Amino acid sequence: MPQQVVQLKPIGNVTFSQNRRSKNIKLSVKPDKSVLVSFPFYVSAKEALAFVNKNLDWIIGQQSKMEQRKTRIETHDEMLTWMHRITFYQGETNRVMKRGEQVQVVVQDFDEESSKVFIENVITEVYRIEAKMHLPKRLSALAKQFGFSFNKVTVRNNRRNWGSCSSENNISLNLQMMKLPEELIDYILLHELVHTEVKNHGVKFWKRLDQVTKNRARELSREVRKYSTYTL
């Protein structure tokens, strides 16, 4: 089916689109609170709609976060990340100034789409800096603690998953992980480290992951899913 926009209460516009590369149904909520649904060709529109209705609480929660974030930025408030304090101001031109842990973002018009994109890019770059400083070191520490080994590690702004492990045991990590609590970051890192030994999500994989998460693998997996539709 072609891309289709449907108005659904209480979440507003929902765009449905079939994607030949999709392996499962994926939901995402954009900064304007619109909802995107991507699904494989073997999934019917009716099934995709049922999936949306099943996840209404998650969608409404994400929309609420978007609204809170918009309000915070429009009131020129501050945003705290793991290592930085980002402060928003209004000024003549869009620009950013960084002094150590302090990041000052000057925006000409908070309502302009270009300004919103500018802000998103600045925040992403802050997360990128933090991710490159923290994630490889933490991955190495966990690998040493639990007896894993891996080849290379890269940090990217991945739109599809939290992390991945190749057949050569190269691990890729999503910089968006820096939005998560420390416990869930560790879970994702351990998830990928277990993949250096087990290349699937079978019984052996979950048993090994339970060994390194104090039998909390499934629980932590559910917690991660509350933050995004990214896969692992």
Secondary structure as the mmCIF struct_conf table of DSSP 4:
data_model
#
loop_
_struct_conf.conf_type_id
_struct_conf.id
_struct_conf.beg_label_comp_id
_struct_conf.beg_label_asym_id
_struct_conf.beg_label_seq_id
_struct_conf.end_label_comp_id
_struct_conf.end_label_asym_id
_struct_conf.end_label_seq_id
STRN STRN1 GLN A 4 LEU A 8
TURN_TY1_P TURN_TY1_P1 LYS A 9 ILE A 11
STRN STRN2 GLY A 12 GLN A 18
TURN_TY1_P TURN_TY1_P2 ARG A 20 ARG A 21
BEND BEND1 LYS A 23 ASN A 24
STRN STRN3 LYS A 26 VAL A 29
TURN_TY1_P TURN_TY1_P3 PRO A 31 ASP A 32
BEND BEND2 LYS A 33 LYS A 33
STRN STRN4 VAL A 35 PHE A 39
TURN_TY1_P TURN_TY1_P4 PHE A 41 TYR A 42
BEND BEND3 VAL A 43 VAL A 43
HELX_RH_AL_P HELX_RH_AL_P1 ALA A 45 LYS A 54
TURN_TY1_P TURN_TY1_P5 ASN A 55 ASN A 55
HELX_RH_AL_P HELX_RH_AL_P2 LEU A 56 GLU A 74
TURN_TY1_P TURN_TY1_P6 THR A 75 HIS A 76
STRN STRN5 GLU A 78 LEU A 80
BEND BEND4 TRP A 82 MET A 83
STRN STRN6 ARG A 85 GLN A 90
BEND BEND5 GLU A 92 THR A 93
STRN STRN7 ARG A 95 ARG A 99
TURN_TY1_P TURN_TY1_P7 GLY A 100 GLU A 101
STRN STRN8 GLN A 102 VAL A 107
BEND BEND6 GLN A 108 GLN A 108
TURN_TY1_P TURN_TY1_P8 PHE A 110 ASP A 111
BEND BEND7 GLU A 112 GLU A 112
HELX_RH_AL_P HELX_RH_AL_P3 GLU A 113 PHE A 146
TURN_TY1_P TURN_TY1_P9 GLY A 147 GLY A 147
BEND BEND8 ASN A 151 ASN A 151
STRN STRN9 VAL A 153 ARG A 156
BEND BEND9 ARG A 159 ARG A 160
STRN STRN10 ASN A 161 ASN A 161
BEND BEND10 TRP A 162 TRP A 162
STRN STRN11 GLY A 163 CYS A 165
TURN_TY1_P TURN_TY1_P10 SER A 167 GLU A 168
STRN STRN12 ILE A 171 ASN A 174
HELX_RH_3T_P HELX_RH_3T_P1 LEU A 175 LYS A 179
BEND BEND11 LEU A 180 LEU A 180
HELX_RH_AL_P HELX_RH_AL_P4 GLU A 182 VAL A 194
TURN_TY1_P TURN_TY1_P11 HIS A 195 GLU A 197
BEND BEND12 ASN A 200 ASN A 200
BEND BEND13 GLY A 202 GLY A 202
HELX_RH_AL_P HELX_RH_AL_P5 VAL A 203 VAL A 212
TURN_TY1_P TURN_TY1_P12 THR A 213 LYS A 214
BEND BEND14 ASN A 215 ASN A 215
HELX_RH_AL_P HELX_RH_AL_P6 ALA A 217 ARG A 225
TURN_TY1_P TURN_TY1_P13 LYS A 226 TYR A 227
BEND BEND15 THR A 229 THR A 229
STRN STRN13 THR A 231 THR A 231
#
